[in-house]
Amino acid sequence: MTYAEQWDLESIFTGGLKSTELTTRLQTLKAQIATTFKQINDWQYAKEAADFSQLQQITNQLQAIEDGLKQTGSFVNMHQSVDERNQQVAPLMGQINQLQNAATQIDVQLTKKLVTLTAAEFETLVGQPLFAPIAFNLREKRTQGAQLLDEKTEHLINQLALDGLQGWSDHYDTLVAEIQIPDEGQLLSAGQAQNKFEADPDPKVRQRVFTNWSQTWDRYSPLLTDTLNHLAGFRLSDYQAHGLTDFMQKPLEYNRLQSATLKTMWQVVSQNKAPLVSFLNRKAALMGKTQLAWQDTWSPVIVGDFKPATYSYDQAAEFIIQNFKAFSPKMAAVAQQAFEKRWIEAEDRPGKQPGGYMTELPETQDFRIFMTFDGTPSGVSTLAHELGHGFHTMMLNGLPSWRQDYAMNVAETASTLAELIVVDATVQAADSIEAKINLLDQKITNAIDMFMNIHARYLFEHHFYAERQNGFVPTARLKTLMLDAQKEAYADALTDYDPLFWADKQHFFFDDVPFYNFPYTFGYLFSLGIYAKSQEVDQFEDQYIALLQDTANMTTEALAQKHLGVDLTQPAFWQAAATSIQSDIDQFMALTEAYLSTDAR
């Protein structure tokens, strides 16, 4: 079957960014926000303690408003993703951000009213059957609402964030849109250049493109230093205003995660790097090197007469659908729908932003995926990864909006599990030892990313925020912090690193999710545990969907206890997941032994 590589956005709002449907929806949202804001201001517990129907209406309207803002915001952002320099984007996003700010005030008012209730009053309210589907979310609001300041101050902070926190994040996107990487007479977008230095089998090409990449980002580094410092500075000032002294409190709250769980996870990761270092050293030996350089860590291992496999987009689609079906027919059906209905933007062309994502569209109850598909097995796994996010989203349709607001750590669980299914399938389908070596390398490289690359991001950001509390952190210091983090995370296994990784990695500049790093490692290890259970249990699909449907209905620790029977604050679960990687490394080491030169043995 033939599938289009460009997504369909017309079915969301006809007419692009000049859509009259979009304009009308934004006008409607503005009116809905004004009405709901008045209703929450007027609401009093004593007036409707009998049935709480008015509060139910307010919570339903607020969730509908939030869905509308997600729908319109995603639509505008998707247009920017495929056209980085689209001049229509900024005004529209400014309008949506203003509406978001106004909607936040409704949430603030609701939360503050929940906080002022006595314990008995709140329990009476949350115990009503009509609030049962969102009881956890209401409890969460009340608990976290104790940090809120008065209404006027909260409104001022949110208003300042439009040109502060959000403004600096938007500024990063503007800068990246101007970045073009020269390469042998042509100019590559950041996304194209990254694909090239990570995936090209020729080490000279990788080195050339990465050198040009580094030099280009370095020229922009003073501007990016300002951007990162001001974004983090605003966030820290916000924390301080709310009486928060630990900059990790909000990231943990957002992920519904205990500090003890995060600490245990990183301890286990740090204790299990020796096998990964052995793998990196073996990969270096196969390339005729003592150690790998930064850009070599993603490069394919090619031995013997092996020619790297490439997939057409249609082949990738059929391979993913086929292997999803073996794990979950419903997952396969969602993927089939995404390909057929053109929910995926995959074309490799200039002008697109780097990276990839899935964005949910709650009002049309579907999603869209953005990426640049390059035909490599890695590209296939990335596509599967984003479809895993999409499956998660589709399995939550019909639940209240707040029950669909899952955090990033469990979001990365669904995506990583989908990726693991496809990567395992590619390894099993290998038709030669050389092919199996190549595919095992790619699978283990994913573990390298989760245990080392993501760990480096976390270490850097943690040290950066600690220093930023005391003032501006200059470019030279940012480079040093990143270099030190990478050396620690990679256990000194590389010859060269990327001291500008803080500049070229967009995740450090997101305004909505602080510490956009550790959830990836969490999701990876958590998904390994889920995948292992799926191999032991018949008819696992229903259990898996039940887990997904609870991801915004309890803490992460409670989720793991309920559906997997494990305690995430203890090392046993994490160690079992880390140990499972060892079998792939052992197989890789055994298969590659015959391809080592005499000197490397």
C-alpha positions in Angstrom: 0.0 0.0 0.0 1.2 3.6 -0.7 1.0 6.2 2.1 1.5 9.9 1.8 4.5 11.4 3.7 2.8 14.7 4.4 0.2 15.1 7.0 -3.3 16.4 6.6 -4.0 19.5 8.7 -7.0 20.6 6.6 -9.3 18.2 8.5 -8.5 20.0 11.7 -9.1 23.6 10.5 -9.7 24.2 6.8 -7.6 27.0 5.3 -4.4 26.8 7.2 -3.4 29.6 9.6 -5.9 32.0 7.8 -8.7 29.5 8.5 -12.0 31.1 9.4 -12.8 28.0 11.4 -9.7 28.7 13.5 -10.6 32.3 14.0 -14.1 31.4 15.1 -12.8 28.7 17.5 -10.5 31.3 19.2 -13.4 33.8 19.5 -15.6 31.1 21.0 -12.8 30.1 23.5 -12.5 33.8 24.5 -16.2 33.9 25.3 -16.2 30.6 27.1 -13.3 31.7 29.3 -15.1 34.9 30.3 -18.3 33.0 31.2 -16.5 30.3 33.2 -14.3 32.8 35.0 -17.4 34.6 36.3 -19.0 31.3 37.3 -16.0 30.2 39.4 -15.7 33.6 41.0 -19.4 33.4 42.0 -19.3 29.7 43.2 -19.6 29.1 46.9 -19.6 25.7 48.6 -22.4 26.5 50.9 -24.8 27.4 48.1 -24.8 24.0 46.4 -23.5 21.5 48.9 -26.6 19.4 48.1 -25.6 18.2 44.6 -22.6 20.3 43.3 -24.1 20.5 39.8 -22.7 24.0 39.3 -19.2 23.0 40.2 -19.5 20.0 37.9 -20.5 22.4 35.1 -17.5 24.6 35.8 -15.0 21.7 35.8 -16.5 20.4 32.6 -16.3 23.8 30.9 -12.7 24.3 32.1 -11.7 21.0 30.7 -13.4 21.8 27.4 -11.6 25.1 27.3 -8.2 23.4 27.9 -9.0 21.0 25.1 -9.8 23.9 22.7 -6.5 25.5 23.6 -4.6 22.3 23.0 -6.4 21.8 19.6 -5.7 25.3 18.4 -2.2 25.5 19.8 -1.2 22.2 18.3 -2.5 23.3 14.9 -0.5 26.5 14.9 2.6 24.8 16.2 2.4 22.1 13.5 2.4 24.8 10.8 5.6 26.2 12.3 7.2 22.7 12.5 7.0 22.3 8.7 7.9 26.0 8.0 10.2 27.4 10.6 10.1 30.9 9.1 6.3 31.2 8.8 5.5 34.8 9.8 1.9 34.0 10.6 2.8 31.8 13.6 4.0 34.3 16.2 0.8 36.5 16.2 -1.5 33.5 16.5 0.6 31.8 19.2 0.6 35.1 21.1 -3.2 35.2 20.9 -3.5 31.5 22.1 -1.0 32.2 24.9 -3.1 35.1 26.1 -6.2 32.8 26.1 -4.2 30.2 28.0 -3.2 32.8 30.5 -6.8 33.7 31.1 -7.8 30.0 31.3 -5.1 29.5 33.9 -6.8 32.1 36.1 -9.9 30.0 36.1 -7.8 27.0 37.3 -6.2 29.2 39.9 -9.5 30.3 41.2 -10.9 26.7 41.3 -7.8 25.5 43.0 -7.8 28.3 45.6 -11.5 27.5 46.4 -10.7 23.9 46.9 -7.8 24.8 49.2 -10.1 27.0 51.4 -12.5 24.2 52.1 -12.2 22.3 55.4 -11.0 18.7 55.2 -14.6 17.5 55.8 -16.1 19.8 53.2 -13.5 18.7 50.6 -14.1 15.0 51.3 -17.8 15.5 51.0 -17.3 17.2 47.6 -14.8 14.8 46.2 -16.8 11.8 47.4 -19.7 12.7 45.1 -20.2 10.1 42.4 -20.2 12.8 39.7 -16.6 13.7 40.6 -15.4 10.1 40.8 -13.7 10.2 37.4 -11.6 13.3 38.4 -11.3 12.7 42.1 -7.5 12.2 41.9 -7.1 15.3 39.9 -9.1 17.4 42.4 -7.0 16.1 45.2 -3.9 16.9 43.3 -5.1 20.5 42.7 -5.9 21.0 46.4 -2.5 19.6 47.5 -0.4 21.7 45.1 -2.7 24.7 45.5 -1.3 25.4 48.9 1.6 27.0 47.1 -0.5 29.6 45.3 -0.3 33.3 46.0 -3.2 35.7 45.9 -5.2 35.9 42.7 -3.7 39.3 41.5 -0.1 38.1 42.0 -0.8 34.8 40.2 -2.3 36.7 37.3 0.7 39.0 37.1 3.2 36.2 37.1 1.3 34.4 34.4 1.0 37.6 32.3 4.7 38.3 32.7 5.5 34.7 31.6 4.2 35.4 28.2 7.2 37.7 27.5 9.4 35.9 30.0 9.3 32.1 30.3 7.3 31.6 27.1 9.0 34.5 25.3 12.5 33.1 25.8 11.4 29.6 24.7 9.9 31.1 21.6 13.1 33.1 21.0 15.0 29.8 20.9 12.8 28.6 18.1 13.4 31.8 16.2 17.1 31.5 16.5 17.1 27.8 15.4 15.0 28.7 12.4 18.0 30.9 11.2 20.6 28.2 11.7 21.8 26.5 8.6 24.8 24.1 8.5 27.1 24.3 5.5 28.2 21.0 3.9 30.0 20.8 0.6 28.3 23.6 -1.1 24.8 23.1 0.3 23.1 24.4 3.4 21.4 21.9 5.7 18.7 22.6 8.3 19.6 21.6 11.8 17.5 18.5 11.5 19.1 17.4 8.2 22.6 17.9 9.6 21.9 16.0 12.8 20.6 13.0 10.8 23.7 13.1 8.7 26.4 13.2 11.4 24.5 10.6 13.5 23.6 8.1 10.8 26.1 8.4 7.9 28.3 5.2 7.7 31.3 7.2 6.5 33.4 8.4 9.5 34.8 11.3 7.4 31.3 12.5 6.6 30.3 12.3 10.2 33.4 14.2 11.3 33.0 16.9 8.6 29.3 17.5 9.3 29.8 17.5 13.0 32.6 20.0 12.8 30.5 22.3 10.7 27.6 21.7 13.1 29.7 22.6 16.2 31.1 25.7 14.6 27.7 27.0 13.5 26.1 26.5 17.0 29.2 28.1 18.6 28.6 31.3 16.5 25.1 31.5 18.0 26.2 30.4 21.6 26.2 34.0 23.1 22.6 34.4 22.1 21.7 30.9 23.2 23.4 31.5 26.6 21.3 34.6 27.2 18.2 32.6 26.2 18.9 29.7 28.5 19.8 31.9 31.4 16.8 34.1 31.2 14.4 31.2 30.8 15.8 29.4 33.8 16.0 32.7 35.7 12.3 33.4 35.2 11.5 29.9 36.4 13.6 30.1 39.5 12.1 33.5 40.3 8.7 32.0 40.0 9.7 29.2 42.3 11.1 31.6 44.8 7.9 33.7 44.8 5.9 30.6 45.6 8.2 29.6 48.5 9.9 26.7 46.7 13.5 26.3 47.6 14.1 23.0 45.7 14.1 23.4 42.0 13.4 19.7 41.6 10.0 20.0 43.4 8.1 21.0 40.3 9.6 18.5 37.9 8.8 15.7 40.4 5.3 17.0 41.0 4.7 17.3 37.3 5.8 13.6 36.8 3.8 12.5 39.9 7.1 11.0 41.1 8.7 10.7 44.5 12.3 12.0 45.0 13.2 8.5 46.3 12.2 6.9 43.1 14.3 9.2 40.9 17.3 8.8 43.2 17.0 5.0 43.2 16.7 4.9 39.4 19.8 7.0 38.8 21.8 5.0 41.4 21.0 1.8 39.5 21.8 3.4 36.2 25.2 4.6 37.5 26.0 1.1 38.9 25.2 -0.6 35.5 27.4 1.3 33.0 30.3 -1.1 32.8 28.6 -3.4 30.2 27.8 -0.3 28.1 31.3 0.9 28.2 32.5 -2.5 27.0 30.0 -2.2 24.2 31.3 1.2 23.2 34.9 0.0 23.3 34.0 -3.0 21.1 32.2 -0.7 18.7 35.3 1.5 18.5 37.5 -1.5 17.9 35.3 -2.6 15.0 35.9 0.9 13.5 39.6 0.6 14.0 39.6 3.1 16.9 40.6 2.9 20.5 37.6 4.9 21.6 34.6 6.5 19.9 34.1 10.2 19.4 30.7 11.8 20.3 29.3 11.7 16.7 30.4 8.0 16.4 28.1 6.8 19.2 25.1 6.7 16.9 26.9 5.6 13.7 26.0 2.1 12.3 28.3 -0.9 12.8 29.0 -2.3 9.4 31.1 -5.5 9.2 31.9 -7.9 6.4 29.9 -7.3 3.2 26.9 -6.0 4.9 25.0 -3.1 3.3 22.9 -1.0 5.7 19.2 -1.7 5.2 17.0 1.1 4.1 13.2 1.2 4.2 10.8 3.1 2.1 8.2 4.9 4.1 5.6 2.3 2.9 7.8 -0.6 3.9 8.3 1.0 7.3 4.6 1.4 7.8 3.8 -2.2 6.9 6.6 -3.5 9.2 5.4 -1.4 12.1 1.8 -2.4 11.6 2.7 -6.1 11.3 4.8 -6.2 14.5 2.4 -4.1 16.5 -0.3 -6.6 15.7 1.6 -9.4 17.4 1.7 -7.4 20.6 -1.6 -5.6 20.4 -4.1 -5.7 17.5 -5.6 -2.4 18.8 -2.1 -0.8 18.6 -1.8 -2.0 15.0 -5.2 -0.6 14.2 -4.3 2.8 15.5 -1.0 2.8 13.5 -3.0 1.7 10.3 -5.4 4.6 10.9 -2.6 7.1 11.3 -0.9 6.1 8.0 -4.2 5.9 6.0 -5.6 9.2 7.3 -2.4 11.1 6.9 -1.7 11.9 10.5 2.0 11.7 10.0 4.4 14.3 8.6 7.5 12.4 7.6 8.9 13.9 4.4 12.6 14.7 4.3 12.8 18.3 3.0 14.3 21.6 3.9 12.6 24.2 6.1 11.4 21.7 8.7 12.4 21.9 12.4 14.7 19.2 13.8 13.4 16.4 16.0 10.1 14.7 16.2 6.9 14.6 18.3 3.4 13.4 18.7 0.7 16.0 19.5 -2.8 15.1 20.6 -5.9 16.8 19.2 -8.6 16.3 21.9 -11.5 18.0 20.0 -11.1 15.7 16.9 -10.0 12.9 19.2 -6.9 12.0 17.1 -3.3 13.0 16.9 -0.5 14.0 14.5 3.1 13.0 14.3 6.0 15.2 13.1 9.4 13.8 12.1 11.8 13.6 9.2 12.0 10.0 8.0 15.4 9.0 6.6 14.8 5.4 5.7 17.2 3.9 8.3 16.2 1.3 10.9 16.6 4.1 13.4 14.0 6.2 11.5 11.7 3.2 11.6 12.1 2.9 15.4 11.5 6.7 15.8 8.3 6.4 13.8 7.2 3.5 16.0 8.1 5.5 19.1 5.8 8.4 18.1 3.0 5.9 17.2 3.3 4.6 20.7 2.5 8.0 22.0 -0.4 8.1 19.6 -1.8 4.8 20.8 -1.6 6.0 24.4 -3.6 9.1 23.4 -6.3 7.1 21.5 -6.8 4.7 24.4 -7.8 7.7 26.6 -10.5 9.0 24.3 -13.8 9.2 26.1 -12.2 9.9 29.5 -12.4 13.4 31.1 -9.7 15.7 29.9 -7.9 15.8 33.2 -7.8 12.0 33.1 -5.9 12.2 29.8 -3.3 14.7 31.2 -0.6 12.1 31.8 2.9 13.2 32.7 6.0 12.9 30.5 7.5 9.9 32.4 4.6 7.6 31.7 4.1 9.1 28.3 7.6 7.9 27.4 6.7 4.5 28.7 4.1 3.9 25.9 6.4 5.3 23.2 9.5 3.4 24.3 7.6 0.1 24.5 6.3 0.6 21.0 9.8 1.3 19.8 11.1 -1.8 21.6 8.6 -4.0 19.9 9.7 -2.9 16.5 13.5 -2.9 17.3 13.2 -6.4 18.6 11.4 -7.5 15.5 14.1 -6.0 13.2 16.8 -8.0 15.2 14.8 -11.2 14.9 14.2 -10.7 11.2 17.9 -10.2 10.4 18.9 -12.6 7.6 22.7 -12.7 8.3 25.1 -12.4 11.2 26.3 -9.0 9.8 22.7 -7.7 9.7 22.1 -8.9 13.2 25.2 -7.1 14.5 24.1 -3.9 12.8 20.6 -4.1 14.3 21.8 -5.1 17.8 24.1 -2.1 17.7 21.1 0.1 17.1 19.1 -1.5 19.8 22.0 -1.1 22.4 22.6 2.4 21.2 19.2 3.2 22.5 20.2 2.0 25.9 23.4 4.1 25.6 21.1 7.1 25.0 19.0 6.3 28.0 21.8 5.4 30.4 24.4 7.9 29.3 23.1 10.7 27.0 19.9 11.4 29.1 21.9 11.0 32.3 24.3 13.7 31.0 21.4 16.0 30.3 20.1 15.5 33.8 23.5 16.1 35.4 24.1 19.2 33.3 20.7 20.7 34.0 20.9 19.9 37.7 24.3 21.6 38.0 23.2 24.5 35.8 20.1 25.3 37.9 22.2 25.0 41.1 24.6 27.6 39.8 21.9 29.8 38.1 20.4 30.4 41.6 23.5 32.5 42.3 23.5 34.4 39.1 24.1 34.4 35.3 26.1 31.4 34.0 28.3 32.4 31.1 28.9 30.5 27.9 32.3 29.1 28.9 30.9 27.8 32.1 27.9 26.2 30.3 30.4 24.4 28.1 32.4 23.2 31.1 29.3 22.0 32.9 28.1 20.0 29.8 31.6 18.5 29.2 31.8 17.4 32.8 28.3 15.9 32.7 29.0 14.0 29.6 32.3 12.6 30.9 30.7 11.4 34.0 27.6 10.0 32.3 29.7 8.2 29.6 32.2 7.0 32.2 35.0 8.6 30.2 34.4 6.2 27.4 34.7 8.7 24.5 37.6 10.7 23.1 35.5 13.8 22.3 32.2 15.2 23.5 29.8 17.9 22.6 30.2 20.9 25.0 27.5 22.8 23.0 24.9 20.1 23.5 23.1 22.5 25.9 22.7 24.9 22.9 21.6 22.4 20.2 19.2 20.3 22.3 15.8 21.9 22.2 14.6 20.1 25.3 16.6 22.5 27.5 14.5 25.4 26.2 11.0 24.1 26.7 8.9 26.4 28.8 6.1 24.0 29.7 8.0 21.0 31.1 11.0 21.6 33.5 13.8 18.9 33.4 12.7 17.4 30.1 15.2 14.5 30.5 14.9 12.0 33.3 11.4 10.9 32.2 13.0 9.3 29.1 15.2 7.0 31.2 12.2 6.3 33.5 10.0 5.5 30.5 12.7 3.3 29.0 13.3 1.2 32.1 9.6 1.1 33.0 8.7 -0.1 29.5 11.3 -2.9 29.8 9.4 -4.1 32.9 6.1 -4.0 31.1 7.5 -5.7 28.0 8.9 -8.5 30.3 5.5 -9.0 31.9 3.9 -9.1 28.4 6.0 -12.1 27.6 4.8 -14.0 30.7 1.0 -13.2 30.5 -1.5 -14.3 27.9 -3.9 -11.6 26.6 -1.8 -8.8 27.9 -3.4 -6.2 25.7 -6.3 -5.4 28.0 -3.9 -5.2 31.0 -1.7 -2.8 29.1 -4.6 -0.6 28.1 -5.8 -0.5 31.7 -2.4 0.7 32.8 -2.4 3.4 30.1 -5.9 4.6 31.2 -4.6 5.0 34.8 -1.6 7.1 33.9 -3.3 10.4 34.9 -5.3 8.9 37.7 -2.7 8.1 40.4 0.9 8.7 41.3 3.6 6.8 39.3 4.4 4.7 42.3 0.8 3.7 42.8 0.5 2.9 39.0 3.5 0.6 39.2 2.2 -1.1 42.3 -1.3 -1.6 41.0 -0.5 -2.9 37.5 3.0 -4.4 37.9 3.1 -5.2 41.6 6.5 -3.4 42.1 7.9 -0.8 44.5 9.7 1.9 42.4 11.5 3.3 45.4 13.5 0.1 45.8 16.2 -0.9 43.4 14.9 -4.4 42.5 12.7 -3.4 39.7 15.2 -1.0 38.2 18.0 -3.5 38.5 16.0 -6.2 36.7 15.3 -3.8 33.9 19.0 -2.8 33.7 20.1 -6.5 33.7 17.8 -7.3 30.8 20.1 -5.2 28.6 23.0 -7.4 29.3 21.8 -10.3 27.1 21.8 -8.0 24.0 25.3 -6.8 24.8 26.6 -10.4 25.4 25.1 -11.4 22.0 26.7 -8.4 20.3 30.1 -9.2 21.8 30.0 -12.8 20.8 28.9 -12.1 17.2 31.5 -9.4 16.7 34.5 -11.3 18.0 35.3 -12.8 14.6 35.4 -9.3 13.0 38.1 -7.9 15.2 41.5 -7.3 13.8 44.4 -9.2 15.3 45.5 -6.0 17.1 42.1 -5.4 18.6 41.8 -8.9 20.1 
